[in-house]
Every structure is written in structure tokens, then in C-alpha cells.
């Protein structure tokens, strides 16, 4: 099952289709990091776009 990670607040933001270990580097130790796992690219993109426009 594919996994899509959205990093809303971190060292680099965006939608990532990657292993968690790689995505974790973007948020570990980053104060107030915000991220979420999604099962579809569409859901991930909608969530990221919504966050960007708020």
C-alpha cells in the first residue's frame, strides 16, 4: 500500500512518497513540526493545498 507523507511544517515542506526514515529527517528536531500520513496522493495534495491557503 503506497504511503504519502505531507510535511506541513518542517525543514522542507510538501507531499512526499518516500520511506518514513527519509521523511523523518525533515521533521525530527524541528520545533513545532507538523506532518501527516495519507494513503492516497490526492488526499495528501488536497490537505497540503488547504494548509497552504489557510
mmCIF file of the N, C-alpha and C atoms, coordinates in Angstrom:
data_MODEL
# 
_entry.id   MODEL 
# 
loop_
_atom_site.group_PDB 
_atom_site.id 
_atom_site.type_symbol 
_atom_site.label_atom_id 
_atom_site.label_alt_id 
_atom_site.label_comp_id 
_atom_site.label_asym_id 
_atom_site.label_entity_id 
_atom_site.label_seq_id 
_atom_site.pdbx_PDB_ins_code 
_atom_site.Cartn_x 
_atom_site.Cartn_y 
_atom_site.Cartn_z 
_atom_site.occupancy 
_atom_site.B_iso_or_equiv 
_atom_site.pdbx_formal_charge 
_atom_site.auth_seq_id 
_atom_site.auth_comp_id 
_atom_site.auth_asym_id 
_atom_site.auth_atom_id 
_atom_site.pdbx_PDB_model_num 
ATOM 1   N N  . UNK A 1 1  ? 0.846  -1.179 0.000  1.00 0.00 ? 1  UNK A N  1 
ATOM 2   C CA . UNK A 1 1  ? 0.000  0.000  0.000  1.00 0.00 ? 1  UNK A CA 1 
ATOM 3   C C  . UNK A 1 1  ? 0.895  1.247  0.000  1.00 0.00 ? 1  UNK A C  1 
ATOM 4   N N  . UNK A 1 2  ? 0.702  2.123  -0.962 1.00 0.00 ? 2  UNK A N  1 
ATOM 5   C CA . UNK A 1 2  ? 1.522  3.346  -1.018 1.00 0.00 ? 2  UNK A CA 1 
ATOM 6   C C  . UNK A 1 2  ? 1.213  4.260  0.156  1.00 0.00 ? 2  UNK A C  1 
ATOM 7   N N  . UNK A 1 3  ? 2.227  4.991  0.548  1.00 0.00 ? 3  UNK A N  1 
ATOM 8   C CA . UNK A 1 3  ? 2.076  5.950  1.636  1.00 0.00 ? 3  UNK A CA 1 
ATOM 9   C C  . UNK A 1 3  ? 2.577  7.302  1.173  1.00 0.00 ? 3  UNK A C  1 
ATOM 10  N N  . UNK A 1 4  ? 1.818  8.305  1.480  1.00 0.00 ? 4  UNK A N  1 
ATOM 11  C CA . UNK A 1 4  ? 2.174  9.667  1.126  1.00 0.00 ? 4  UNK A CA 1 
ATOM 12  C C  . UNK A 1 4  ? 2.244  10.480 2.404  1.00 0.00 ? 4  UNK A C  1 
ATOM 13  N N  . UNK A 1 5  ? 3.354  11.123 2.605  1.00 0.00 ? 5  UNK A N  1 
ATOM 14  C CA . UNK A 1 5  ? 3.555  11.951 3.788  1.00 0.00 ? 5  UNK A CA 1 
ATOM 15  C C  . UNK A 1 5  ? 3.471  13.412 3.380  1.00 0.00 ? 5  UNK A C  1 
ATOM 16  N N  . UNK A 1 6  ? 2.730  14.175 4.167  1.00 0.00 ? 6  UNK A N  1 
ATOM 17  C CA . UNK A 1 6  ? 2.686  15.618 3.966  1.00 0.00 ? 6  UNK A CA 1 
ATOM 18  C C  . UNK A 1 6  ? 3.432  16.254 5.127  1.00 0.00 ? 6  UNK A C  1 
ATOM 19  N N  . UNK A 1 7  ? 4.423  17.038 4.806  1.00 0.00 ? 7  UNK A N  1 
ATOM 20  C CA . UNK A 1 7  ? 5.118  17.828 5.819  1.00 0.00 ? 7  UNK A CA 1 
ATOM 21  C C  . UNK A 1 7  ? 4.599  19.255 5.666  1.00 0.00 ? 7  UNK A C  1 
ATOM 22  N N  . UNK A 1 8  ? 3.799  19.659 6.639  1.00 0.00 ? 8  UNK A N  1 
ATOM 23  C CA . UNK A 1 8  ? 3.222  20.999 6.626  1.00 0.00 ? 8  UNK A CA 1 
ATOM 24  C C  . UNK A 1 8  ? 4.231  22.019 7.154  1.00 0.00 ? 8  UNK A C  1 
ATOM 25  N N  . UNK A 1 9  ? 4.920  21.629 8.235  1.00 0.00 ? 9  UNK A N  1 
ATOM 26  C CA . UNK A 1 9  ? 5.934  22.488 8.850  1.00 0.00 ? 9  UNK A CA 1 
ATOM 27  C C  . UNK A 1 9  ? 7.141  21.611 9.140  1.00 0.00 ? 9  UNK A C  1 
ATOM 28  N N  . UNK A 1 10 ? 8.268  21.954 8.537  1.00 0.00 ? 10 UNK A N  1 
ATOM 29  C CA . UNK A 1 10 ? 9.490  21.173 8.726  1.00 0.00 ? 10 UNK A CA 1 
ATOM 30  C C  . UNK A 1 10 ? 10.633 21.808 7.953  1.00 0.00 ? 10 UNK A C  1 
ATOM 31  N N  . UNK A 1 11 ? 11.735 21.080 7.869  1.00 0.00 ? 11 UNK A N  1 
ATOM 32  C CA . UNK A 1 11 ? 12.895 21.605 7.143  1.00 0.00 ? 11 UNK A CA 1 
ATOM 33  C C  . UNK A 1 11 ? 12.593 21.812 5.658  1.00 0.00 ? 11 UNK A C  1 
ATOM 34  N N  . UNK A 1 12 ? 11.772 20.946 5.117  1.00 0.00 ? 12 UNK A N  1 
ATOM 35  C CA . UNK A 1 12 ? 11.309 21.053 3.735  1.00 0.00 ? 12 UNK A CA 1 
ATOM 36  C C  . UNK A 1 12 ? 9.849  20.631 3.755  1.00 0.00 ? 12 UNK A C  1 
ATOM 37  N N  . UNK A 1 13 ? 8.981  21.396 3.114  1.00 0.00 ? 13 UNK A N  1 
ATOM 38  C CA . UNK A 1 13 ? 7.552  21.091 3.138  1.00 0.00 ? 13 UNK A CA 1 
ATOM 39  C C  . UNK A 1 13 ? 7.108  20.548 1.794  1.00 0.00 ? 13 UNK A C  1 
ATOM 40  N N  . UNK A 1 14 ? 5.985  19.832 1.824  1.00 0.00 ? 14 UNK A N  1 
ATOM 41  C CA . UNK A 1 14 ? 5.437  19.302 0.589  1.00 0.00 ? 14 UNK A CA 1 
ATOM 42  C C  . UNK A 1 14 ? 4.848  17.920 0.792  1.00 0.00 ? 14 UNK A C  1 
ATOM 43  N N  . UNK A 1 15 ? 4.527  17.279 -0.330 1.00 0.00 ? 15 UNK A N  1 
ATOM 44  C CA . UNK A 1 15 ? 3.988  15.917 -0.352 1.00 0.00 ? 15 UNK A CA 1 
ATOM 45  C C  . UNK A 1 15 ? 5.125  14.994 -0.759 1.00 0.00 ? 15 UNK A C  1 
ATOM 46  N N  . UNK A 1 16 ? 5.350  13.960 0.029  1.00 0.00 ? 16 UNK A N  1 
ATOM 47  C CA . UNK A 1 16 ? 6.464  13.057 -0.222 1.00 0.00 ? 16 UNK A CA 1 
ATOM 48  C C  . UNK A 1 16 ? 5.983  11.617 -0.311 1.00 0.00 ? 16 UNK A C  1 
ATOM 49  N N  . UNK A 1 17 ? 6.435  10.918 -1.338 1.00 0.00 ? 17 UNK A N  1 
ATOM 50  C CA . UNK A 1 17 ? 6.207  9.486  -1.479 1.00 0.00 ? 17 UNK A CA 1 
ATOM 51  C C  . UNK A 1 17 ? 7.567  8.863  -1.236 1.00 0.00 ? 17 UNK A C  1 
ATOM 52  N N  . UNK A 1 18 ? 7.817  8.548  0.018  1.00 0.00 ? 18 UNK A N  1 
ATOM 53  C CA . UNK A 1 18 ? 9.157  8.143  0.416  1.00 0.00 ? 18 UNK A CA 1 
ATOM 54  C C  . UNK A 1 18 ? 9.057  7.255  1.642  1.00 0.00 ? 18 UNK A C  1 
ATOM 55  N N  . UNK A 1 19 ? 10.139 6.649  2.005  1.00 0.00 ? 19 UNK A N  1 
ATOM 56  C CA . UNK A 1 19 ? 10.202 5.881  3.242  1.00 0.00 ? 19 UNK A CA 1 
ATOM 57  C C  . UNK A 1 19 ? 10.151 6.837  4.428  1.00 0.00 ? 19 UNK A C  1 
ATOM 58  N N  . UNK A 1 20 ? 9.535  6.388  5.522  1.00 0.00 ? 20 UNK A N  1 
ATOM 59  C CA . UNK A 1 20 ? 9.412  7.225  6.704  1.00 0.00 ? 20 UNK A CA 1 
ATOM 60  C C  . UNK A 1 20 ? 10.773 7.692  7.200  1.00 0.00 ? 20 UNK A C  1 
ATOM 61  N N  . UNK A 1 21 ? 11.786 6.838  7.143  1.00 0.00 ? 21 UNK A N  1 
ATOM 62  C CA . UNK A 1 21 ? 13.112 7.235  7.632  1.00 0.00 ? 21 UNK A CA 1 
ATOM 63  C C  . UNK A 1 21 ? 13.636 8.473  6.915  1.00 0.00 ? 21 UNK A C  1 
ATOM 64  N N  . UNK A 1 22 ? 13.337 8.606  5.639  1.00 0.00 ? 22 UNK A N  1 
ATOM 65  C CA . UNK A 1 22 ? 13.765 9.790  4.888  1.00 0.00 ? 22 UNK A CA 1 
ATOM 66  C C  . UNK A 1 22 ? 12.931 11.017 5.252  1.00 0.00 ? 22 UNK A C  1 
ATOM 67  N N  . UNK A 1 23 ? 11.644 10.822 5.402  1.00 0.00 ? 23 UNK A N  1 
ATOM 68  C CA . UNK A 1 23 ? 10.759 11.938 5.756  1.00 0.00 ? 23 UNK A CA 1 
ATOM 69  C C  . UNK A 1 23 ? 11.035 12.395 7.190  1.00 0.00 ? 23 UNK A C  1 
ATOM 70  N N  . UNK A 1 24 ? 11.338 11.458 8.062  1.00 0.00 ? 24 UNK A N  1 
ATOM 71  C CA . UNK A 1 24 ? 11.600 11.785 9.466  1.00 0.00 ? 24 UNK A CA 1 
ATOM 72  C C  . UNK A 1 24 ? 12.737 12.797 9.596  1.00 0.00 ? 24 UNK A C  1 
ATOM 73  N N  . UNK A 1 25 ? 13.709 12.735 8.706  1.00 0.00 ? 25 UNK A N  1 
ATOM 74  C CA . UNK A 1 25 ? 14.828 13.683 8.747  1.00 0.00 ? 25 UNK A CA 1 
ATOM 75  C C  . UNK A 1 25 ? 14.361 15.125 8.548  1.00 0.00 ? 25 UNK A C  1 
ATOM 76  N N  . UNK A 1 26 ? 13.219 15.286 7.909  1.00 0.00 ? 26 UNK A N  1 
ATOM 77  C CA . UNK A 1 26 ? 12.682 16.622 7.646  1.00 0.00 ? 26 UNK A CA 1 
ATOM 78  C C  . UNK A 1 26 ? 11.975 17.217 8.864  1.00 0.00 ? 26 UNK A C  1 
ATOM 79  N N  . UNK A 1 27 ? 11.590 16.354 9.812  1.00 0.00 ? 27 UNK A N  1 
ATOM 80  C CA . UNK A 1 27 ? 10.798 16.839 10.941 1.00 0.00 ? 27 UNK A CA 1 
ATOM 81  C C  . UNK A 1 27 ? 11.444 16.600 12.308 1.00 0.00 ? 27 UNK A C  1 
ATOM 82  N N  . UNK A 1 28 ? 12.298 15.596 12.426 1.00 0.00 ? 28 UNK A N  1 
ATOM 83  C CA . UNK A 1 28 ? 12.936 15.319 13.721 1.00 0.00 ? 28 UNK A CA 1 
ATOM 84  C C  . UNK A 1 28 ? 13.761 16.512 14.193 1.00 0.00 ? 28 UNK A C  1 
ATOM 85  N N  . UNK A 1 29 ? 13.502 16.929 15.413 1.00 0.00 ? 29 UNK A N  1 
ATOM 86  C CA . UNK A 1 29 ? 14.245 18.039 15.987 1.00 0.00 ? 29 UNK A CA 1 
ATOM 87  C C  . UNK A 1 29 ? 13.810 19.407 15.491 1.00 0.00 ? 29 UNK A C  1 
ATOM 88  N N  . UNK A 1 30 ? 12.828 19.448 14.606 1.00 0.00 ? 30 UNK A N  1 
ATOM 89  C CA . UNK A 1 30 ? 12.324 20.722 14.093 1.00 0.00 ? 30 UNK A CA 1 
ATOM 90  C C  . UNK A 1 30 ? 11.193 21.162 15.010 1.00 0.00 ? 30 UNK A C  1 
ATOM 91  N N  . UNK A 1 31 ? 11.383 22.292 15.644 1.00 0.00 ? 31 UNK A N  1 
ATOM 92  C CA . UNK A 1 31 ? 10.400 22.780 16.611 1.00 0.00 ? 31 UNK A CA 1 
ATOM 93  C C  . UNK A 1 31 ? 9.046  23.006 15.939 1.00 0.00 ? 31 UNK A C  1 
ATOM 94  N N  . UNK A 1 32 ? 8.001  22.469 16.547 1.00 0.00 ? 32 UNK A N  1 
ATOM 95  C CA . UNK A 1 32 ? 6.614  22.618 16.077 1.00 0.00 ? 32 UNK A CA 1 
ATOM 96  C C  . UNK A 1 32 ? 6.373  21.980 14.710 1.00 0.00 ? 32 UNK A C  1 
ATOM 97  N N  . UNK A 1 33 ? 7.121  20.947 14.395 1.00 0.00 ? 33 UNK A N  1 
ATOM 98  C CA . UNK A 1 33 ? 6.917  20.258 13.109 1.00 0.00 ? 33 UNK A CA 1 
ATOM 99  C C  . UNK A 1 33 ? 5.496  19.719 13.033 1.00 0.00 ? 33 UNK A C  1 
ATOM 100 N N  . UNK A 1 34 ? 4.954  19.736 11.836 1.00 0.00 ? 34 UNK A N  1 
ATOM 101 C CA . UNK A 1 34 ? 3.609  19.218 11.611 1.00 0.00 ? 34 UNK A CA 1 
ATOM 102 C C  . UNK A 1 34 ? 3.642  18.375 10.354 1.00 0.00 ? 34 UNK A C  1 
ATOM 103 N N  . UNK A 1 35 ? 3.167  17.130 10.473 1.00 0.00 ? 35 UNK A N  1 
ATOM 104 C CA . UNK A 1 35 ? 3.186  16.207 9.337  1.00 0.00 ? 35 UNK A CA 1 
ATOM 105 C C  . UNK A 1 35 ? 2.066  15.197 9.505  1.00 0.00 ? 35 UNK A C  1 
ATOM 106 N N  . UNK A 1 36 ? 1.736  14.523 8.407  1.00 0.00 ? 36 UNK A N  1 
ATOM 107 C CA . UNK A 1 36 ? 0.649  13.543 8.446  1.00 0.00 ? 36 UNK A CA 1 
ATOM 108 C C  . UNK A 1 36 ? 0.832  12.531 7.330  1.00 0.00 ? 36 UNK A C  1 
ATOM 109 N N  . UNK A 1 37 ? 0.375  11.312 7.596  1.00 0.00 ? 37 UNK A N  1 
ATOM 110 C CA . UNK A 1 37 ? 0.426  10.214 6.637  1.00 0.00 ? 37 UNK A CA 1 
ATOM 111 C C  . UNK A 1 37 ? -0.914 10.103 5.929  1.00 0.00 ? 37 UNK A C  1 
ATOM 112 N N  . UNK A 1 38 ? -0.882 9.881  4.621  1.00 0.00 ? 38 UNK A N  1 
ATOM 113 C CA . UNK A 1 38 ? -2.094 9.684  3.819  1.00 0.00 ? 38 UNK A CA 1 
ATOM 114 C C  . UNK A 1 38 ? -1.931 8.440  2.971  1.00 0.00 ? 38 UNK A C  1 
ATOM 115 N N  . UNK A 1 39 ? -3.049 7.820  2.615  1.00 0.00 ? 39 UNK A N  1 
ATOM 116 C CA . UNK A 1 39 ? -2.998 6.603  1.802  1.00 0.00 ? 39 UNK A CA 1 
ATOM 117 C C  . UNK A 1 39 ? -3.149 6.893  0.314  1.00 0.00 ? 39 UNK A C  1 
ATOM 118 N N  . UNK A 1 40 ? -3.509 8.133  -0.035 1.00 0.00 ? 40 UNK A N  1 
ATOM 119 C CA . UNK A 1 40 ? -3.612 8.472  -1.459 1.00 0.00 ? 40 UNK A CA 1 
ATOM 120 C C  . UNK A 1 40 ? -2.942 9.813  -1.740 1.00 0.00 ? 40 UNK A C  1 
ATOM 121 N N  . UNK A 1 41 ? -2.413 9.926  -2.933 1.00 0.00 ? 41 UNK A N  1 
ATOM 122 C CA . UNK A 1 41 ? -1.753 11.166 -3.332 1.00 0.00 ? 41 UNK A CA 1 
ATOM 123 C C  . UNK A 1 41 ? -2.757 12.312 -3.392 1.00 0.00 ? 41 UNK A C  1 
ATOM 124 N N  . UNK A 1 42 ? -3.955 12.027 -3.876 1.00 0.00 ? 42 UNK A N  1 
ATOM 125 C CA . UNK A 1 42 ? -4.980 13.070 -3.973 1.00 0.00 ? 42 UNK A CA 1 
ATOM 126 C C  . UNK A 1 42 ? -5.313 13.662 -2.605 1.00 0.00 ? 42 UNK A C  1 
ATOM 127 N N  . UNK A 1 43 ? -5.516 12.800 -1.607 1.00 0.00 ? 43 UNK A N  1 
ATOM 128 C CA . UNK A 1 43 ? -5.809 13.280 -0.252 1.00 0.00 ? 43 UNK A CA 1 
ATOM 129 C C  . UNK A 1 43 ? -4.658 14.125 0.283  1.00 0.00 ? 43 UNK A C  1 
ATOM 130 N N  . UNK A 1 44 ? -3.446 13.660 0.052  1.00 0.00 ? 44 UNK A N  1 
ATOM 131 C CA . UNK A 1 44 ? -2.263 14.370 0.534  1.00 0.00 ? 44 UNK A CA 1 
ATOM 132 C C  . UNK A 1 44 ? -2.161 15.753 -0.109 1.00 0.00 ? 44 UNK A C  1 
ATOM 133 N N  . UNK A 1 45 ? -2.370 15.807 -1.403 1.00 0.00 ? 45 UNK A N  1 
ATOM 134 C CA . UNK A 1 45 ? -2.272 17.090 -2.123 1.00 0.00 ? 45 UNK A CA 1 
ATOM 135 C C  . UNK A 1 45 ? -3.355 18.067 -1.685 1.00 0.00 ? 45 UNK A C  1 
ATOM 136 N N  . UNK A 1 46 ? -4.564 17.560 -1.491 1.00 0.00 ? 46 UNK A N  1 
ATOM 137 C CA . UNK A 1 46 ? -5.663 18.423 -1.036 1.00 0.00 ? 46 UNK A CA 1 
ATOM 138 C C  . UNK A 1 46 ? -5.348 18.980 0.351  1.00 0.00 ? 46 UNK A C  1 
ATOM 139 N N  . UNK A 1 47 ? -4.857 18.130 1.234  1.00 0.00 ? 47 UNK A N  1 
ATOM 140 C CA . UNK A 1 47 ? -4.526 18.581 2.591  1.00 0.00 ? 47 UNK A CA 1 
ATOM 141 C C  . UNK A 1 47 ? -3.418 19.620 2.568  1.00 0.00 ? 47 UNK A C  1 
ATOM 142 N N  . UNK A 1 48 ? -2.383 19.385 1.760  1.00 0.00 ? 48 UNK A N  1 
ATOM 143 C CA . UNK A 1 48 ? -1.275 20.337 1.694  1.00 0.00 ? 48 UNK A CA 1 
ATOM 144 C C  . UNK A 1 48 ? -1.729 21.659 1.094  1.00 0.00 ? 48 UNK A C  1 
ATOM 145 N N  . UNK A 1 49 ? -2.503 21.611 0.019  1.00 0.00 ? 49 UNK A N  1 
ATOM 146 C CA . UNK A 1 49 ? -3.012 22.828 -0.611 1.00 0.00 ? 49 UNK A CA 1 
ATOM 147 C C  . UNK A 1 49 ? -3.901 23.625 0.347  1.00 0.00 ? 49 UNK A C  1 
ATOM 148 N N  . UNK A 1 50 ? -4.734 22.899 1.084  1.00 0.00 ? 50 UNK A N  1 
ATOM 149 C CA . UNK A 1 50 ? -5.625 23.542 2.057  1.00 0.00 ? 50 UNK A CA 1 
ATOM 150 C C  . UNK A 1 50 ? -4.819 24.238 3.148  1.00 0.00 ? 50 UNK A C  1 
ATOM 151 N N  . UNK A 1 51 ? -3.772 23.576 3.621  1.00 0.00 ? 51 UNK A N  1 
ATOM 152 C CA . UNK A 1 51 ? -2.921 24.173 4.651  1.00 0.00 ? 51 UNK A CA 1 
ATOM 153 C C  . UNK A 1 51 ? -2.214 25.407 4.115  1.00 0.00 ? 51 UNK A C  1 
ATOM 154 N N  . UNK A 1 52 ? -1.743 25.334 2.890  1.00 0.00 ? 52 UNK A N  1 
ATOM 155 C CA . UNK A 1 52 ? -1.031 26.455 2.271  1.00 0.00 ? 52 UNK A CA 1 
ATOM 156 C C  . UNK A 1 52 ? -1.924 27.677 2.125  1.00 0.00 ? 52 UNK A C  1 
ATOM 157 N N  . UNK A 1 53 ? -3.205 27.448 1.832  1.00 0.00 ? 53 UNK A N  1 
ATOM 158 C CA . UNK A 1 53 ? -4.090 28.584 1.583  1.00 0.00 ? 53 UNK A CA 1 
ATOM 159 C C  . UNK A 1 53 ? -4.754 29.121 2.857  1.00 0.00 ? 53 UNK A C  1 
ATOM 160 N N  . UNK A 1 54 ? -4.512 28.473 3.999  1.00 0.00 ? 54 UNK A N  1 
ATOM 161 C CA . UNK A 1 54 ? -5.141 28.960 5.255  1.00 0.00 ? 54 UNK A CA 1 
ATOM 162 C C  . UNK A 1 54 ? -4.262 29.984 5.944  1.00 0.00 ? 54 UNK A C  1 
# 
